Amino acid sequence: MRTPILAANWKMNLNRREAKNLVEDLLKVAFPVQQREVVLCPSFHLLTEVGGLIEGKANYGLGAQNVYWKESGAFTGELSPAMLRDCGCSHVIIGHSERRAYFHESDKDCFQKVEAALQNNLVPILCVGESLEQREAGKTKDVVLGQLQGALKGQSLSSGDKLVVAYEPIWAIGTGKTDTPEGAESTIAVLRQELGNLFGERIAQQVRLLYGGSVNAANVDALMAQPNIDGALVGGASLKADSFARIVNYQTQASLAN
């Protein structure tokens, strides 16, 4: 059984007071959590603050939104994997479409970041996803498989629980649009199959695959009912305690039937 992950990507939002209020409110309505994990990914300046608030809270983890692959040196503005570990991070987002689009990160960059994260006992949350033009041209699977292979082919992975992959179609991020549960499942199943080609079936079945792109309280139950979707990477809906709590506390098919 793969333990579901609900990850909050706060992006470039919130000051210290807002972050403190959000976490405290979230813990009131989404703690304790069982049989699932919650990963909060704030901006760099909030890592220590948020980490302190969730320290000792079972099944809560801290993630960064980016990392550089060097251990140290003259790389102004960057943070190394060891620095993230020092802040209390267990996870790091790599290859988000906004990093690829605005900061021109390549598949090679993603490979180096994933490699550095794995070597420093950080779990990479590797993002892949296609644009609307690519989707309409029927290139979704080619694009996401290319990104997956570019970041992972040649990596050493001893266990699938050391890696998370998030499928985030670019056209669904922050637009209010989302893929159908069946459409998301179809693409994610292809990603799992390719993970089997890269690392073997045992590891492929251990890797948690997330869906991202306008995940909200109204669609999370149907998304999480899909066999290959192991969680969600949530943007805007994670900035409000009540909406993210509903996502964390998604309803399974068994509970909906009762």
Residue pairs with C-beta under 8 A, 6 or more apart in sequence:
2 205
2 206
2 207
2 208
2 230
3 35
3 36
3 37
3 208
3 230
4 35
4 36
4 37
4 208
4 224
4 230
4 231
5 36
5 37
5 38
5 39
5 164
5 208
5 210
5 230
5 231
5 232
6 36
6 37
6 38
6 39
6 231
6 232
6 234
6 244
6 247
6 248
6 250
7 38
7 39
7 40
7 41
7 63
7 91
7 93
7 125
7 164
7 166
7 210
7 231
7 232
7 233
7 234
8 38
8 39
8 40
8 41
8 234
8 238
8 244
9 41
9 65
9 93
9 96
9 212
9 233
9 234
9 235
9 238
10 19
10 40
10 41
10 42
10 43
10 46
10 65
10 238
10 239
11 43
11 65
11 98
11 235
12 43
13 43
13 239
14 22
14 42
14 43
14 46
14 239
16 45
16 46
16 49
19 42
19 46
19 49
19 50
20 49
20 53
22 239
22 240
22 241
23 40
23 50
23 53
23 54
24 53
25 241
25 242
26 241
26 244
26 245
26 248
27 53
27 54
27 57
28 241
29 241
29 242
29 245
29 249
30 38
30 241
30 244
30 245
30 248
30 249
31 57
31 60
32 57
32 58
32 59
33 58
33 59
33 60
33 248
33 249
34 59
36 59
36 231
36 248
37 59
37 60
37 61
37 231
38 59
38 60
38 61
38 248
39 60
39 61
39 62
39 63
39 90
39 91
39 125
40 50
40 54
40 60
40 61
40 62
40 63
41 62
41 63
41 64
41 65
41 91
41 93
41 125
42 49
42 50
42 65
43 65
44 64
44 65
44 79
47 62
47 64
47 84
47 87
47 88
47 89
48 87
48 88
50 62
51 62
51 87
51 88
51 89
54 60
54 61
54 62
55 88
61 90
61 91
62 87
62 88
62 89
62 90
62 91
63 89
63 90
63 91
63 92
63 93
63 125
64 79
64 84
64 87
64 89
64 91
64 92
64 93
65 92
65 93
65 96
66 79
66 92
66 93
66 94
66 96
66 99
66 113
67 79
67 80
67 81
67 84
67 92
67 94
67 113
67 116
67 117
67 122
68 75
68 78
68 79
68 80
68 113
68 116
69 81
69 112
69 113
69 115
69 116
70 78
70 80
70 116
71 80
71 81
71 82
72 80
72 82
80 116
81 92
81 116
81 117
81 119
81 120
81 122
82 120
84 92
84 120
84 122
85 120
85 121
85 122
89 122
90 122
90 123
91 122
91 123
91 124
91 125
91 164
92 113
92 117
92 122
92 123
92 124
92 125
93 125
93 127
93 166
93 233
94 110
94 113
94 114
94 117
94 124
94 125
94 126
94 127
94 151
95 105
95 107
95 109
95 110
95 113
95 126
95 127
95 128
95 147
95 151
96 127
96 168
97 127
97 129
97 168
97 170
97 173
98 173
99 105
100 106
101 170
106 150
107 146
107 147
107 149
107 150
107 151
108 150
110 126
110 147
110 150
110 151
111 150
111 151
111 152
111 154
111 155
113 124
114 124
114 126
114 151
114 152
114 155
114 163
115 155
117 123
117 124
118 124
118 155
118 156
118 157
118 162
118 163
123 161
123 162
123 163
123 164
124 163
124 164
125 164
125 165
125 166
125 210
125 233
126 148
126 151
126 152
126 163
126 164
126 165
126 166
127 165
127 166
127 168
127 212
127 233
128 143
128 144
128 147
128 148
128 151
128 165
128 166
128 167
128 168
128 191
129 143
129 144
129 147
129 167
129 168
129 169
129 170
129 173
129 212
129 213
130 139
130 140
130 143
130 144
130 169
130 170
130 171
131 143
131 170
131 171
132 170
132 171
134 140
134 143
135 169
135 171
140 169
140 187
141 187
141 190
144 167
144 187
144 190
144 191
145 190
145 191
145 194
148 165
148 191
148 194
148 195
148 198
149 194
149 198
152 163
152 195
152 198
152 199
153 198
155 198
157 163
157 199
157 203
159 203
159 206
160 195
160 199
160 202
160 203
160 204
160 205
160 206
160 207
160 208
161 206
161 207
161 208
163 207
164 207
164 208
164 209
164 210
164 231
165 191
165 195
165 207
165 208
165 209
165 210
166 209
166 210
166 211
166 212
166 233
167 184
167 187
167 188
167 191
167 209
167 210
167 211
167 212
168 211
168 212
168 213
168 233
169 179
169 213
171 177
171 213
172 178
172 179
172 212
172 213
172 214
173 212
173 213
173 214
173 235
174 214
174 235
174 236
175 213
175 214
176 214
177 213
177 214
178 184
178 213
178 214
178 215
178 216
178 219
178 223
179 187
179 211
179 213
181 219
181 222
181 223
181 225
181 226
181 229
182 226
184 211
184 223
184 226
184 229
185 226
185 227
185 228
185 229
188 209
188 211
188 226
188 228
188 229
189 228
191 209
192 204
192 205
192 207
192 209
192 228
193 204
195 203
195 204
195 207
196 203
196 204
196 205
198 204
199 207
208 230
208 231
209 228
209 229
209 230
209 231
210 229
210 230
210 231
210 232
210 233
211 223
211 229
211 231
211 232
211 233
212 232
212 233
212 234
212 235
214 235
214 236
215 223
215 232
215 233
215 234
215 235
215 237
215 247
216 237
216 243
216 247
217 237
217 243
217 246
217 247
220 232
220 246
220 247
220 250
221 250
221 251
221 252
221 256
223 229
223 232
224 231
224 232
224 250
224 252
225 252
225 253
232 247
234 244
234 247
237 243
237 244
237 247
238 244
238 247
